[in-house]
Amino acid sequence: MFLAAYKVGLRLRERTEMDPSRLVNHQVVSALVESPDFAALRRETVGDPYAAALAVLAQSGALRRLLEGSQDAQGRGERAARTRQDAERAATAVAEALRQAAEEADEDGGVPPATADALQRAVEAAEATGSAARLAALDAAQGAAAVPGLRAAAHRAAGEAAEAVREEAVLMRAWGVGSGELERMPYARRARLAERLRAGRLARWAELIGRFRQMADGERARKVESATGELVGVTLGDDLSRLIPSELVNLGLPELRAVFAARYVAGELMLYDSRGEQPTGRGAVIACVDTSHSMYAAGPGGVTREAWSKACALALLDQARHAGRDFVGILFSAEDRIQVFRFPAGRSAGIEQVLDFAETFLGGGTSYQAPLTVARELLEEEFDDATSTRGDIVMITDDECGVTEEWMRGWNEARRVLGFRLFGLAVGAPGAAEAGSVLDALCDNLRSIEDLTDVHAAADLFRLI
């Protein structure tokens, strides 16, 4: 069963090559290989010893019941095997009797009567056992072919195995574990990882996580950095790439170049104003994810606010890795409950650390200041170390809370110096995203997420970050 799932070049031996005691086994494997689900199973298991072993384990219960139900046929096969062995021994006895007769024959070819009688008895015994072996083999073949429900049971077993292997493959892909990484992973570690993924907090939401990642990947392909966008008028500034023609004329006339230079320094040149995609950031991507008690709440389709938020955060992790940017996940609730997970751009994001980030839940109330202060400090640290600016912070919450005026002044000053942006996602809490709310005052880009089955509600976020 293992080799049927694992081997690249699969060839099933002919029935005529089989020992009678193995005819039932051959019938089972034949039914499995001919199953409509078997080809789909092998797409996941060929060359992968872990997946092939998983397929065997998934089928083991059904196959055990099948073999228990075919004990009569198995008994016939074993009897046929014994009678064939008897026939082979009888044939050997005939050959030995013939050799003995040849040795004792005189010059005229005559043999002693005792030797001739022994040869005759050996021939008769061989004929009898040969006939019995043929009848037993026929009986064994008929018994193997007549096992009740064998083909249907084998087909069901193949279907169960294909489903189990497919579910695990989908689970691994949803969590971003590639086939190459799985092939290098020791069997025991892979088994522990699979068990953790199946039993973890977000196990039910693997499909949602996978859809989020696929959506983000598609949006990356549509991303346009520093896009000109749709022209909507004229404004003032110092962006030489958007000068209107009359300004270019001033630049071309020697007597007006001094005036042009003065207006350029003052940022008063006339420019085309456009509406398009905002430029993407270059600093760290920081996801602040609310893990207060209210995030347990489920929305449409039974998806919890936590599941949607964590799926979005994992897609942001992919986004940062793809762009070569650091990623930081900040889980928060009350002011004294916060946990930081750092994923530097230059290092591989191990699946265990990713799972630790996704499965941690703090509980308690909600504080904006604590996570945003940590996020600001991280961007300040990045600026001091590498002078990186234009980081992006994504605040995902389902609650509304206040901030102090002093804190707000420090926040605005840091934003002016570091040039970061704050994106807000109010999950299942439209009031938190209303005009005049604290989130509205804090965020450069704010939206309300109400349908938690919809991953496209945040699609444009992945073109802007």
Contacts in CASP RR format, 6 or more apart in sequence:
PFRMAT RR
TARGET T0000
AUTHOR 0000-0000-0000
METHOD contacts of the structure
MODEL  1
MFLAAYKVGLRLRERTEMDPSRLVNHQVVSALVESPDFAALRRETVGDPY
AAALAVLAQSGALRRLLEGSQDAQGRGERAARTRQDAERAATAVAEALRQ
AAEEADEDGGVPPATADALQRAVEAAEATGSAARLAALDAAQGAAAVPGL
RAAAHRAAGEAAEAVREEAVLMRAWGVGSGELERMPYARRARLAERLRAG
RLARWAELIGRFRQMADGERARKVESATGELVGVTLGDDLSRLIPSELVN
LGLPELRAVFAARYVAGELMLYDSRGEQPTGRGAVIACVDTSHSMYAAGP
GGVTREAWSKACALALLDQARHAGRDFVGILFSAEDRIQVFRFPAGRSAG
IEQVLDFAETFLGGGTSYQAPLTVARELLEEEFDDATSTRGDIVMITDDE
CGVTEEWMRGWNEARRVLGFRLFGLAVGAPGAAEAGSVLDALCDNLRSIE
DLTDVHAAADLFRLI
1 29 0 8 1.000
1 32 0 8 1.000
1 55 0 8 1.000
1 56 0 8 1.000
1 59 0 8 1.000
1 63 0 8 1.000
2 52 0 8 1.000
2 53 0 8 1.000
2 55 0 8 1.000
2 56 0 8 1.000
3 10 0 8 1.000
4 10 0 8 1.000
4 29 0 8 1.000
4 32 0 8 1.000
4 33 0 8 1.000
5 41 0 8 1.000
5 42 0 8 1.000
5 45 0 8 1.000
5 46 0 8 1.000
5 51 0 8 1.000
5 52 0 8 1.000
5 55 0 8 1.000
5 56 0 8 1.000
5 161 0 8 1.000
6 45 0 8 1.000
6 46 0 8 1.000
6 47 0 8 1.000
6 48 0 8 1.000
6 49 0 8 1.000
6 52 0 8 1.000
7 46 0 8 1.000
7 47 0 8 1.000
8 46 0 8 1.000
8 47 0 8 1.000
10 33 0 8 1.000
10 42 0 8 1.000
12 26 0 8 1.000
12 29 0 8 1.000
12 30 0 8 1.000
12 33 0 8 1.000
13 26 0 8 1.000
15 23 0 8 1.000
15 26 0 8 1.000
15 141 0 8 1.000
18 26 0 8 1.000
19 81 0 8 1.000
19 84 0 8 1.000
20 77 0 8 1.000
20 78 0 8 1.000
20 80 0 8 1.000
20 81 0 8 1.000
20 84 0 8 1.000
20 136 0 8 1.000
20 137 0 8 1.000
20 140 0 8 1.000
20 141 0 8 1.000
21 74 0 8 1.000
21 77 0 8 1.000
21 78 0 8 1.000
21 80 0 8 1.000
21 81 0 8 1.000
21 140 0 8 1.000
23 73 0 8 1.000
23 77 0 8 1.000
23 140 0 8 1.000
23 141 0 8 1.000
23 143 0 8 1.000
23 144 0 8 1.000
24 67 0 8 1.000
24 70 0 8 1.000
24 73 0 8 1.000
24 74 0 8 1.000
24 77 0 8 1.000
24 144 0 8 1.000
24 147 0 8 1.000
26 144 0 8 1.000
27 144 0 8 1.000
27 145 0 8 1.000
27 147 0 8 1.000
27 150 0 8 1.000
28 63 0 8 1.000
28 66 0 8 1.000
28 67 0 8 1.000
28 150 0 8 1.000
28 154 0 8 1.000
31 150 0 8 1.000
31 151 0 8 1.000
31 153 0 8 1.000
31 154 0 8 1.000
31 155 0 8 1.000
32 38 0 8 1.000
32 59 0 8 1.000
32 154 0 8 1.000
32 155 0 8 1.000
32 157 0 8 1.000
32 158 0 8 1.000
35 154 0 8 1.000
35 155 0 8 1.000
35 158 0 8 1.000
35 159 0 8 1.000
36 155 0 8 1.000
37 155 0 8 1.000
37 158 0 8 1.000
37 159 0 8 1.000
37 161 0 8 1.000
37 162 0 8 1.000
38 158 0 8 1.000
38 162 0 8 1.000
40 162 0 8 1.000
40 166 0 8 1.000
41 55 0 8 1.000
41 158 0 8 1.000
41 159 0 8 1.000
41 161 0 8 1.000
41 162 0 8 1.000
41 165 0 8 1.000
44 51 0 8 1.000
44 162 0 8 1.000
44 165 0 8 1.000
44 166 0 8 1.000
44 169 0 8 1.000
45 51 0 8 1.000
45 52 0 8 1.000
45 54 0 8 1.000
45 55 0 8 1.000
45 165 0 8 1.000
46 52 0 8 1.000
48 182 0 8 1.000
48 183 0 8 1.000
49 187 0 8 1.000
50 182 0 8 1.000
50 187 0 8 1.000
50 190 0 8 1.000
50 191 0 8 1.000
51 165 0 8 1.000
51 168 0 8 1.000
51 169 0 8 1.000
53 187 0 8 1.000
54 161 0 8 1.000
54 164 0 8 1.000
54 165 0 8 1.000
54 168 0 8 1.000
55 161 0 8 1.000
55 162 0 8 1.000
55 164 0 8 1.000
55 165 0 8 1.000
56 161 0 8 1.000
58 157 0 8 1.000
58 160 0 8 1.000
58 161 0 8 1.000
58 163 0 8 1.000
58 164 0 8 1.000
58 165 0 8 1.000
59 157 0 8 1.000
59 158 0 8 1.000
59 160 0 8 1.000
59 161 0 8 1.000
61 157 0 8 1.000
62 153 0 8 1.000
62 156 0 8 1.000
62 157 0 8 1.000
62 160 0 8 1.000
63 154 0 8 1.000
63 157 0 8 1.000
65 153 0 8 1.000
66 147 0 8 1.000
66 150 0 8 1.000
66 153 0 8 1.000
66 154 0 8 1.000
66 157 0 8 1.000
67 74 0 8 1.000
69 147 0 8 1.000
69 148 0 8 1.000
70 144 0 8 1.000
70 147 0 8 1.000
70 150 0 8 1.000
72 143 0 8 1.000
73 140 0 8 1.000
73 143 0 8 1.000
73 144 0 8 1.000
73 146 0 8 1.000
73 147 0 8 1.000
76 136 0 8 1.000
76 139 0 8 1.000
76 140 0 8 1.000
76 143 0 8 1.000
76 144 0 8 1.000
77 136 0 8 1.000
77 139 0 8 1.000
77 140 0 8 1.000
77 143 0 8 1.000
77 144 0 8 1.000
79 136 0 8 1.000
79 139 0 8 1.000
79 140 0 8 1.000
80 133 0 8 1.000
80 136 0 8 1.000
80 137 0 8 1.000
80 139 0 8 1.000
80 140 0 8 1.000
83 129 0 8 1.000
83 130 0 8 1.000
83 132 0 8 1.000
83 133 0 8 1.000
83 136 0 8 1.000
83 137 0 8 1.000
84 133 0 8 1.000
84 136 0 8 1.000
84 137 0 8 1.000
86 129 0 8 1.000
86 132 0 8 1.000
86 133 0 8 1.000
87 126 0 8 1.000
87 129 0 8 1.000
87 130 0 8 1.000
87 132 0 8 1.000
87 133 0 8 1.000
89 129 0 8 1.000
90 122 0 8 1.000
90 125 0 8 1.000
90 126 0 8 1.000
90 128 0 8 1.000
90 129 0 8 1.000
90 130 0 8 1.000
91 126 0 8 1.000
93 122 0 8 1.000
93 125 0 8 1.000
93 126 0 8 1.000
94 119 0 8 1.000
94 122 0 8 1.000
94 123 0 8 1.000
94 126 0 8 1.000
96 122 0 8 1.000
97 115 0 8 1.000
97 118 0 8 1.000
97 119 0 8 1.000
97 122 0 8 1.000
97 123 0 8 1.000
98 119 0 8 1.000
100 115 0 8 1.000
100 118 0 8 1.000
100 119 0 8 1.000
101 111 0 8 1.000
101 115 0 8 1.000
101 116 0 8 1.000
101 119 0 8 1.000
104 111 0 8 1.000
104 112 0 8 1.000
104 115 0 8 1.000
105 111 0 8 1.000
111 119 0 8 1.000
168 194 0 8 1.000
168 198 0 8 1.000
170 206 0 8 1.000
170 207 0 8 1.000
171 194 0 8 1.000
171 197 0 8 1.000
171 198 0 8 1.000
171 203 0 8 1.000
171 206 0 8 1.000
172 178 0 8 1.000
172 182 0 8 1.000
172 194 0 8 1.000
172 197 0 8 1.000
173 210 0 8 1.000
174 206 0 8 1.000
174 207 0 8 1.000
174 209 0 8 1.000
174 210 0 8 1.000
174 213 0 8 1.000
175 197 0 8 1.000
175 206 0 8 1.000
175 209 0 8 1.000
175 314 0 8 1.000
175 351 0 8 1.000
175 354 0 8 1.000
175 355 0 8 1.000
176 213 0 8 1.000
176 318 0 8 1.000
176 351 0 8 1.000
177 193 0 8 1.000
177 351 0 8 1.000
181 351 0 8 1.000
182 190 0 8 1.000
185 193 0 8 1.000
193 351 0 8 1.000
193 352 0 8 1.000
196 355 0 8 1.000
197 203 0 8 1.000
197 206 0 8 1.000
197 355 0 8 1.000
200 355 0 8 1.000
200 359 0 8 1.000
201 306 0 8 1.000
201 358 0 8 1.000
201 359 0 8 1.000
201 361 0 8 1.000
202 209 0 8 1.000
202 307 0 8 1.000
202 310 0 8 1.000
202 311 0 8 1.000
202 358 0 8 1.000
202 359 0 8 1.000
204 307 0 8 1.000
205 303 0 8 1.000
205 304 0 8 1.000
205 307 0 8 1.000
205 310 0 8 1.000
205 311 0 8 1.000
208 303 0 8 1.000
208 307 0 8 1.000
208 308 0 8 1.000
208 311 0 8 1.000
208 453 0 8 1.000
208 455 0 8 1.000
209 310 0 8 1.000
209 311 0 8 1.000
209 314 0 8 1.000
210 311 0 8 1.000
211 311 0 8 1.000
211 455 0 8 1.000
212 311 0 8 1.000
212 312 0 8 1.000
212 314 0 8 1.000
212 315 0 8 1.000
212 455 0 8 1.000
213 314 0 8 1.000
213 315 0 8 1.000
213 318 0 8 1.000
215 315 0 8 1.000
215 455 0 8 1.000
215 456 0 8 1.000
215 459 0 8 1.000
215 462 0 8 1.000
216 315 0 8 1.000
216 316 0 8 1.000
216 318 0 8 1.000
216 319 0 8 1.000
216 462 0 8 1.000
217 318 0 8 1.000
218 462 0 8 1.000
219 459 0 8 1.000
219 460 0 8 1.000
219 462 0 8 1.000
219 463 0 8 1.000
220 319 0 8 1.000
220 322 0 8 1.000
220 462 0 8 1.000
220 463 0 8 1.000
222 463 0 8 1.000
223 277 0 8 1.000
223 280 0 8 1.000
223 462 0 8 1.000
223 463 0 8 1.000
224 277 0 8 1.000
224 463 0 8 1.000
225 277 0 8 1.000
225 279 0 8 1.000
225 280 0 8 1.000
226 279 0 8 1.000
227 276 0 8 1.000
227 277 0 8 1.000
228 242 0 8 1.000
228 274 0 8 1.000
228 276 0 8 1.000
229 274 0 8 1.000
229 275 0 8 1.000
229 276 0 8 1.000
229 277 0 8 1.000
230 274 0 8 1.000
230 275 0 8 1.000
230 276 0 8 1.000
231 272 0 8 1.000
231 273 0 8 1.000
231 274 0 8 1.000
232 273 0 8 1.000
232 274 0 8 1.000
232 275 0 8 1.000
233 272 0 8 1.000
233 273 0 8 1.000
234 244 0 8 1.000
234 270 0 8 1.000
234 271 0 8 1.000
234 272 0 8 1.000
234 273 0 8 1.000
235 270 0 8 1.000
235 271 0 8 1.000
235 272 0 8 1.000
235 273 0 8 1.000
236 267 0 8 1.000
236 268 0 8 1.000
236 269 0 8 1.000
236 270 0 8 1.000
236 271 0 8 1.000
237 267 0 8 1.000
237 268 0 8 1.000
237 269 0 8 1.000
237 271 0 8 1.000
238 264 0 8 1.000
238 265 0 8 1.000
238 267 0 8 1.000
238 269 0 8 1.000
239 271 0 8 1.000
240 264 0 8 1.000
240 269 0 8 1.000
242 271 0 8 1.000
242 272 0 8 1.000
242 274 0 8 1.000
243 251 0 8 1.000
243 269 0 8 1.000
243 270 0 8 1.000
243 271 0 8 1.000
243 272 0 8 1.000
244 270 0 8 1.000
244 271 0 8 1.000
244 272 0 8 1.000
246 270 0 8 1.000
247 260 0 8 1.000
247 269 0 8 1.000
247 270 0 8 1.000
247 271 0 8 1.000
250 256 0 8 1.000
250 257 0 8 1.000
250 259 0 8 1.000
250 260 0 8 1.000
251 257 0 8 1.000
251 260 0 8 1.000
260 269 0 8 1.000
263 269 0 8 1.000
277 463 0 8 1.000
277 464 0 8 1.000
278 421 0 8 1.000
278 464 0 8 1.000
279 390 0 8 1.000
280 323 0 8 1.000
280 464 0 8 1.000
280 465 0 8 1.000
281 325 0 8 1.000
281 390 0 8 1.000
281 391 0 8 1.000
281 392 0 8 1.000
281 421 0 8 1.000
281 465 0 8 1.000
282 325 0 8 1.000
282 388 0 8 1.000
282 389 0 8 1.000
282 390 0 8 1.000
282 391 0 8 1.000
283 325 0 8 1.000
283 326 0 8 1.000
283 379 0 8 1.000
283 382 0 8 1.000
283 388 0 8 1.000
283 389 0 8 1.000
283 390 0 8 1.000
283 391 0 8 1.000
283 392 0 8 1.000
283 420 0 8 1.000
284 320 0 8 1.000
284 325 0 8 1.000
284 326 0 8 1.000
284 327 0 8 1.000
284 328 0 8 1.000
284 378 0 8 1.000
284 379 0 8 1.000
284 382 0 8 1.000
284 388 0 8 1.000
284 391 0 8 1.000
284 392 0 8 1.000
285 316 0 8 1.000
285 317 0 8 1.000
285 319 0 8 1.000
285 320 0 8 1.000
285 323 0 8 1.000
285 325 0 8 1.000
285 326 0 8 1.000
285 327 0 8 1.000
285 328 0 8 1.000
285 391 0 8 1.000
285 392 0 8 1.000
285 394 0 8 1.000
285 465 0 8 1.000
286 327 0 8 1.000
286 328 0 8 1.000
286 329 0 8 1.000
286 330 0 8 1.000
286 375 0 8 1.000
286 378 0 8 1.000
286 379 0 8 1.000
286 391 0 8 1.000
286 392 0 8 1.000
286 393 0 8 1.000
286 394 0 8 1.000
287 312 0 8 1.000
287 313 0 8 1.000
287 316 0 8 1.000
287 317 0 8 1.000
287 327 0 8 1.000
287 328 0 8 1.000
287 329 0 8 1.000
287 330 0 8 1.000
287 394 0 8 1.000
287 396 0 8 1.000
288 329 0 8 1.000
288 330 0 8 1.000
288 332 0 8 1.000
288 371 0 8 1.000
288 372 0 8 1.000
288 375 0 8 1.000
288 393 0 8 1.000
288 394 0 8 1.000
288 395 0 8 1.000
288 396 0 8 1.000
288 397 0 8 1.000
289 309 0 8 1.000
289 310 0 8 1.000
289 313 0 8 1.000
289 329 0 8 1.000
289 330 0 8 1.000
289 331 0 8 1.000
289 332 0 8 1.000
289 396 0 8 1.000
290 309 0 8 1.000
290 332 0 8 1.000
290 333 0 8 1.000
290 366 0 8 1.000
290 396 0 8 1.000
290 397 0 8 1.000
290 398 0 8 1.000
290 399 0 8 1.000
290 427 0 8 1.000
291 306 0 8 1.000
291 331 0 8 1.000
291 332 0 8 1.000
291 333 0 8 1.000
291 360 0 8 1.000
291 361 0 8 1.000
291 362 0 8 1.000
291 363 0 8 1.000
292 333 0 8 1.000
292 334 0 8 1.000
292 362 0 8 1.000
292 363 0 8 1.000
292 364 0 8 1.000
292 365 0 8 1.000
292 366 0 8 1.000
292 398 0 8 1.000
292 399 0 8 1.000
293 333 0 8 1.000
293 363 0 8 1.000
293 364 0 8 1.000
293 365 0 8 1.000
294 305 0 8 1.000
294 365 0 8 1.000
294 366 0 8 1.000
294 398 0 8 1.000
294 399 0 8 1.000
295 304 0 8 1.000
295 305 0 8 1.000
295 306 0 8 1.000
295 309 0 8 1.000
295 361 0 8 1.000
295 363 0 8 1.000
295 398 0 8 1.000
295 427 0 8 1.000
296 304 0 8 1.000
296 305 0 8 1.000
296 306 0 8 1.000
297 304 0 8 1.000
297 305 0 8 1.000
297 398 0 8 1.000
297 428 0 8 1.000
298 304 0 8 1.000
298 305 0 8 1.000
298 452 0 8 1.000
299 305 0 8 1.000
299 428 0 8 1.000
299 452 0 8 1.000
300 451 0 8 1.000
300 452 0 8 1.000
300 453 0 8 1.000
301 452 0 8 1.000
301 453 0 8 1.000
302 452 0 8 1.000
303 452 0 8 1.000
303 453 0 8 1.000
304 452 0 8 1.000
305 398 0 8 1.000
305 427 0 8 1.000
305 428 0 8 1.000
305 452 0 8 1.000
306 361 0 8 1.000
307 452 0 8 1.000
308 427 0 8 1.000
308 449 0 8 1.000
308 452 0 8 1.000
309 396 0 8 1.000
309 425 0 8 1.000
309 427 0 8 1.000
310 358 0 8 1.000
311 455 0 8 1.000
312 394 0 8 1.000
312 396 0 8 1.000
312 425 0 8 1.000
312 458 0 8 1.000
313 329 0 8 1.000
313 357 0 8 1.000
313 358 0 8 1.000
313 394 0 8 1.000
313 396 0 8 1.000
314 354 0 8 1.000
314 358 0 8 1.000
315 462 0 8 1.000
316 327 0 8 1.000
316 394 0 8 1.000
316 462 0 8 1.000
316 465 0 8 1.000
317 327 0 8 1.000
317 329 0 8 1.000
317 343 0 8 1.000
317 349 0 8 1.000
317 354 0 8 1.000
319 462 0 8 1.000
319 465 0 8 1.000
320 326 0 8 1.000
320 327 0 8 1.000
320 343 0 8 1.000
320 345 0 8 1.000
321 327 0 8 1.000
321 343 0 8 1.000
321 345 0 8 1.000
321 349 0 8 1.000
324 345 0 8 1.000
324 346 0 8 1.000
325 345 0 8 1.000
326 342 0 8 1.000
326 343 0 8 1.000
326 344 0 8 1.000
326 345 0 8 1.000
326 382 0 8 1.000
327 342 0 8 1.000
327 343 0 8 1.000
327 345 0 8 1.000
327 349 0 8 1.000
328 340 0 8 1.000
328 341 0 8 1.000
328 342 0 8 1.000
328 343 0 8 1.000
328 375 0 8 1.000
328 378 0 8 1.000
329 340 0 8 1.000
329 341 0 8 1.000
329 342 0 8 1.000
329 343 0 8 1.000
329 357 0 8 1.000
330 338 0 8 1.000
330 339 0 8 1.000
330 340 0 8 1.000
330 341 0 8 1.000
330 371 0 8 1.000
330 374 0 8 1.000
330 375 0 8 1.000
331 338 0 8 1.000
331 339 0 8 1.000
331 340 0 8 1.000
331 341 0 8 1.000
331 357 0 8 1.000
331 360 0 8 1.000
331 361 0 8 1.000
331 362 0 8 1.000
332 338 0 8 1.000
332 339 0 8 1.000
332 362 0 8 1.000
332 366 0 8 1.000
332 367 0 8 1.000
332 370 0 8 1.000
332 371 0 8 1.000
333 362 0 8 1.000
333 363 0 8 1.000
333 364 0 8 1.000
333 365 0 8 1.000
333 366 0 8 1.000
333 367 0 8 1.000
334 362 0 8 1.000
334 363 0 8 1.000
334 364 0 8 1.000
334 365 0 8 1.000
334 366 0 8 1.000
334 367 0 8 1.000
334 370 0 8 1.000
335 367 0 8 1.000
335 369 0 8 1.000
335 370 0 8 1.000
336 370 0 8 1.000
337 362 0 8 1.000
337 363 0 8 1.000
337 364 0 8 1.000
337 365 0 8 1.000
338 362 0 8 1.000
338 370 0 8 1.000
338 371 0 8 1.000
338 374 0 8 1.000
339 360 0 8 1.000
339 362 0 8 1.000
340 374 0 8 1.000
341 353 0 8 1.000
341 356 0 8 1.000
341 357 0 8 1.000
343 349 0 8 1.000
343 353 0 8 1.000
365 399 0 8 1.000
366 397 0 8 1.000
366 399 0 8 1.000
366 401 0 8 1.000
367 401 0 8 1.000
368 395 0 8 1.000
368 397 0 8 1.000
368 401 0 8 1.000
368 402 0 8 1.000
368 403 0 8 1.000
368 438 0 8 1.000
368 439 0 8 1.000
368 442 0 8 1.000
369 402 0 8 1.000
369 403 0 8 1.000
369 404 0 8 1.000
369 407 0 8 1.000
371 395 0 8 1.000
372 393 0 8 1.000
372 395 0 8 1.000
372 411 0 8 1.000
372 422 0 8 1.000
372 442 0 8 1.000
373 407 0 8 1.000
375 393 0 8 1.000
376 411 0 8 1.000
376 414 0 8 1.000
376 418 0 8 1.000
376 420 0 8 1.000
379 391 0 8 1.000
379 393 0 8 1.000
379 414 0 8 1.000
379 418 0 8 1.000
379 420 0 8 1.000
380 414 0 8 1.000
380 418 0 8 1.000
382 388 0 8 1.000
382 391 0 8 1.000
383 389 0 8 1.000
383 417 0 8 1.000
383 418 0 8 1.000
389 418 0 8 1.000
389 419 0 8 1.000
389 420 0 8 1.000
390 418 0 8 1.000
390 419 0 8 1.000
390 420 0 8 1.000
390 421 0 8 1.000
391 418 0 8 1.000
391 419 0 8 1.000
391 420 0 8 1.000
391 421 0 8 1.000
392 420 0 8 1.000
392 421 0 8 1.000
392 423 0 8 1.000
392 465 0 8 1.000
393 420 0 8 1.000
393 421 0 8 1.000
393 422 0 8 1.000
393 423 0 8 1.000
394 422 0 8 1.000
394 423 0 8 1.000
394 424 0 8 1.000
394 425 0 8 1.000
394 461 0 8 1.000
394 465 0 8 1.000
395 422 0 8 1.000
395 423 0 8 1.000
395 424 0 8 1.000
395 425 0 8 1.000
395 439 0 8 1.000
395 442 0 8 1.000
395 443 0 8 1.000
396 424 0 8 1.000
396 425 0 8 1.000
396 427 0 8 1.000
397 424 0 8 1.000
397 425 0 8 1.000
397 426 0 8 1.000
397 427 0 8 1.000
397 429 0 8 1.000
397 432 0 8 1.000
397 439 0 8 1.000
398 426 0 8 1.000
398 427 0 8 1.000
398 428 0 8 1.000
398 429 0 8 1.000
398 432 0 8 1.000
399 429 0 8 1.000
399 432 0 8 1.000
400 429 0 8 1.000
400 431 0 8 1.000
400 432 0 8 1.000
400 437 0 8 1.000
400 438 0 8 1.000
400 439 0 8 1.000
401 438 0 8 1.000
402 438 0 8 1.000
403 411 0 8 1.000
403 438 0 8 1.000
403 442 0 8 1.000
408 441 0 8 1.000
411 442 0 8 1.000
414 420 0 8 1.000
415 422 0 8 1.000
421 444 0 8 1.000
421 445 0 8 1.000
422 442 0 8 1.000
422 443 0 8 1.000
422 444 0 8 1.000
422 445 0 8 1.000
423 443 0 8 1.000
423 444 0 8 1.000
423 445 0 8 1.000
423 446 0 8 1.000
423 461 0 8 1.000
423 464 0 8 1.000
423 465 0 8 1.000
424 433 0 8 1.000
424 439 0 8 1.000
424 442 0 8 1.000
424 443 0 8 1.000
424 445 0 8 1.000
424 446 0 8 1.000
424 447 0 8 1.000
425 446 0 8 1.000
425 447 0 8 1.000
425 449 0 8 1.000
425 458 0 8 1.000
425 461 0 8 1.000
426 432 0 8 1.000
426 433 0 8 1.000
426 439 0 8 1.000
426 446 0 8 1.000
426 447 0 8 1.000
426 448 0 8 1.000
426 449 0 8 1.000
427 449 0 8 1.000
427 452 0 8 1.000
428 448 0 8 1.000
428 449 0 8 1.000
428 450 0 8 1.000
428 452 0 8 1.000
429 448 0 8 1.000
430 448 0 8 1.000
430 450 0 8 1.000
431 437 0 8 1.000
431 448 0 8 1.000
432 439 0 8 1.000
432 448 0 8 1.000
433 439 0 8 1.000
433 440 0 8 1.000
433 446 0 8 1.000
433 447 0 8 1.000
433 448 0 8 1.000
434 440 0 8 1.000
439 446 0 8 1.000
440 446 0 8 1.000
445 461 0 8 1.000
445 464 0 8 1.000
447 457 0 8 1.000
447 458 0 8 1.000
449 457 0 8 1.000
449 458 0 8 1.000
451 457 0 8 1.000
END
